[in-house]
Amino acid sequence: MRRWVLAGGVLVYVAAVAILVATGNTEVHYSADGGETRPMWFRWLPAAVGILLIRLTPPQLDRAPGGRSDRRQAWILVGLALAFAVLLKLFGLFEVWKVLLLLLAPLAVFRWLGGRPTERWPATARWAPALPVAAWLLLTYVGPLAQESARPDLAVLDLVMAMVAVFLINSVLEEVFYRRWLQTRWEQQLGPWPAIVIASLLWACWHVGIQGTGELGVDLAGAVVNQGVLGLFLGYLWSRYRRMWPLFTVHGAVNAMGILLSLV
């Protein structure tokens, strides 16, 4: 089962690249805030370097967490992730569906079914993830691969409040749901990399609802080679270190770093 899931996930990534190459859509939208695009491989290099550094930087876990395994919770979280992607695409209402399906519904499920994906996280060095996170930040926002962002037309206070709200509802809520809750439960079932792939693809697919161009196949492929690849890096950070701050840092930078740099 583990090998089939991992092989299927790899096939999805390969198929996504093939679709974009075949249709001439190798420039992908990296943000929902504008129409800017970048060659798809621009997003791969920082993630690949980050994954390599995670592999080389101890301490590493790479094992399924302890605690009671609950396949029901794992599948319910998959259903909630898919429902969020579909409902967002059909009806919009981004904040409503996100809070309902990625926060309130999971908390109700955990209370109903009980149990935790792990009873105790193994001890890790707090700052062990700093090197891969710093490398990803530098490659993504400094030098020839740097993405651009339009200068926001907002007062300083309004900009700060907007960025805090975006950080909480995007970075914090998404990383808790897709990595800490969903990925961890699938790690108990299948092991680290199949779970990372599952969480990454589910996280990628909902972005079609806010960044799609109307061609569903191309939009899904674009999300896979963009957010899906970033999700592999984020998932591996969680699998190896069991620290949330690296996830919040990377995800927060995705949403805000371009804007901050445009103000300099």
WOQUI-V192234 format. One record per run of one state. SS is the DSSP state (h for helix, s for strand, l for the rest). FROM is the first residue (numbers start at 1). TO is the last residue. If there is no record, write none. Layout:
ss->SS from->FROM to->TO
ss->SS from->FROM to->TO
This chain:
ss->l from->1 to->1
ss->h from->2 to->23
ss->l from->24 to->26
ss->s from->27 to->29
ss->l from->30 to->36
ss->s from->37 to->39
ss->l from->40 to->40
ss->h from->41 to->56
ss->l from->57 to->70
ss->h from->71 to->91
ss->l from->92 to->93
ss->h from->94 to->113
ss->l from->114 to->129
ss->h from->130 to->141
ss->l from->142 to->155
ss->h from->156 to->190
ss->l from->191 to->191
ss->h from->192 to->205
ss->l from->206 to->207
ss->h from->208 to->211
ss->l from->212 to->215
ss->h from->216 to->241
ss->l from->242 to->244
ss->h from->245 to->263
ss->l from->264 to->264
